Amino acid sequence: MKTLTEFIIEEQAKYPSASGNLTRLLNDLGIAAKFVNREVNRAGLTNVMGYNDEVNVQGEAQKKLDVYANEQFIAALRSGGECCAIASEEDEKIIAFDNDVSQSGKYVVAIDPLDGSSNIESNVSIGTVFSVYRRLSMVGKGRVEDLLQKGTEIVAAGYIIYGSSTMLVYTTGRGVNGFTLDPSVGLFIRSHPDMKYPEAGTIYSINESNSIYFPEAIREYLKYCHADDPETNRPYITRYIGSMVADFHRNLIKGGIFLYPGTMKNPSGKLRLLYECNPMAFIAEQAGGKASHGFGRILEIQPTDIHQRSPFFAGPTYMVEKIEEYMKEFSPDFGK
Ligand code: P6P
């Protein structure tokens, strides 16, 4: 039995130059996750359910748990002192800490504190998604440029899924490991070592109600998914719960592709690059899969805005490459 803290420290030992700062930052995130987990698990009981009459930067009605989760992760990172700035889905601008300790923090964090929160009332699994970068600015407060780095510069990425059990899944570029929270002792225990996509994918996850707005390539791909070809596990099984962390995690475990394409109405799609697409793309690649915007690697997009969106396809490599083939053949100019 290995706890998250033990594992992180062991991993640090593999990097001779490591000074422990990232170790402490990852632990800070793990601590915040436990507080969020406690509130998510009793959402229906302690009146944190429901909306707080605020609207976030996305124009989405904020739920009390969104705000609580945001506050928990910001507080943990501020007091931990390893992070100097945060880009959060819940805040229009970056949060650049101004206390001396945090200003010397070597890292910045992009985070969706509670993704899929519209599912809270229906008790569907929701999640936190984060990515960690080294800061580029040398001194003083963190800057937006520290957050506008390509996903290829990520030093750590992960998600927490608040589901039938609560899991923290993360990577620092040496494979993906999953830790299940044992609530009786409040420890994350390594339960899923070296997570990889299964060889054969059988699931596709997409909101098909948007079909009339999909580019031709996606409509053609859906016909491919529905076709009867047992040799390639088709027709694929459709599974979509509308909570990215839950859909992504299930497909990582069982083998399948997650799709959130751009549409004629929203060519950039819905998912945000910095704190949804990039961290999940890093994990997908570390799990032996691929993550694409339809024409290339998600991780190679140069961000220009902390809340920008991107089409997102992630899963076993051959499934994502099939999407890229279809985009090239049927919708080569989409979104350009
Ligand atoms: P749709 C949740 O709001 C979210 O950001 C992701 O968690 C999820 O994958 C997506 O939106 C669902 O969007 O348009 O299918 O409801």
Residues whose N, C-alpha, C, O or C-beta is under 5 A from the ligand:
A	BS01	P6P	D115 G116 N207 G242 S243 M244 V245
